[in-house]
Amino acid sequence: EWSDDNFTSTLVGENTNSITVSPTATTTYYARISGPAPCGDQSGTVVNATLTVVQLPDAPTSITVSDTMPCYGETITLTQVSGALNDALAYFEWSTDAGFATSDTTTTSTYDVVITEPTTYYVRAVNPECGTTASASVDVDWVQASDVVFGTALTSTSEIASQCSIDDNNWHYFVDENGDVLAAINSNGQDIGEVIFGVTVGNNGPYDNFNAVLPCPMGEYYVPRKYNFMTENKATANVSVRLFITSAEYTAHKQTNDAQTGNYATCYGSTNTAADLQVSTFYAHDAGAVGEGITSLTYSATAGPGGTHQYQFDFLPKYGGLRTTGNGRNNPAQNTDLYIHNSGGRSSILPVELTSFTATKMVEAVALNWTTASELNNDRFEVLRSEDGVNFEKIGTVNGSGTSNTPKGYSFLDTDVSSGIYYYQLRQVDYDGTPTLSKVISVEFTVDAKFSVGNFFPNPAQRSSSVMISSPTNSEVVFTLYSIDGKQALNKIYPIAKGENRIDIDVNNVATGSYIGIFQTNGQVINRKLIIQE
């Protein structure tokens, strides 16, 4: 006999060793043997088994998007609609592939994605015990510019309007309709509104640049990609910018430079790698002072999209937003141009021609060396240092050479260093107090940590004495105390952590007299003298 209520009402089966059931909820089934004489009644012996029913998940019917027109690189949230898991084992599976060959899973209805290309996203509900549901999908695209013709050929111009108000601490990338990334901007939390970023490719100069010290009538060539941008709202603090050039563009620039003769290299510098280049800015219409606007320039060989060369810098606030001309007129059409060119060339960051700036790791210091090919009214160099590449402080001053047309060399030794990465920059100051900044260089400095033991304190001691132990790693130190006649008075093992440790030693039961304390760890032995008195 079979029952699903412990034989309190109707049977669900009898006269068979097995039954077929289709439960819709978790159910316990009972079985017993019951028969007439002469076999006897065995109805008191009941066995049971519980079937746990797993409820199928409900399939998602659609996906909603938190921002239907996101900017490139923006994080958006996808939300599945109408799906339900219905069981603790179930989950939602998200993929960019209709076959879910690769996927992520969530137990909530939302999924965050970063938009870097037009993508179709799929979602379905899965229960490992019972299979999967049908999937839903949504197409997501980024905001693209219209009528943009910039492509792989360096013969055209692009202008991208952000169409997104930039007001956060994220990098916003400007991409044309062909998928080429032109530049990126980070307002560092400021609301600078919509931003227009343009690039002109193909033209590489030369620009005339009269040098007061050297005859340079030939003009300077720059990388064949000129940038400009304008913000809707004027920033009040630095805005961070990234510019990108391809390896082919750098190669073309180097070939142009290598073909120049005469005083060109002396006037505008030379280049061996893309790391030699710098970014300069000046007004397209009112020709602002040479080298204005750029600080904290750093270079990365492959950090740009598609492995392109990346130049990142901070842009001073007065150079964004509405342009103010030399006559004091506001003119939104006058935006700021940005160029990438040889260090020491037109709009060089320093009014002196800085031909080299290096940082060399020494035993217990960092040696900074720099040279100039020419100087004009150069009062001094202020040496700046940073541990994060953003916040710099002055650590020293080196006098300049005034006005000179012969090479000059300078050096500075930074002895206040410990393990870490240090960033250095020069602030060159004219006689009239005008400061301008060099590019940023960096060096990774490593201090070899050592095991060391300080002197006992107090010494002489009565009941206890302590020592400070510096350790390069988590370890143990074996301490042994010997009298001057060689007898062992104490022996103990102390655990020590990486860094500074204080060890307190109980000498209350040690006789008065002079002792030698021996500290041993990892093959290193250090002795310290201790006097114990009453």
Order of alpha helices (4+ residues) and beta strands (2+ residues): beta-beta-beta-beta-beta-beta-beta-beta-beta-beta-beta-beta-beta-beta-beta-beta-beta-alpha-alpha-beta-beta-beta-beta-beta-beta-beta-beta-beta-beta-beta-beta-beta-beta-beta-beta-beta-beta-beta-beta
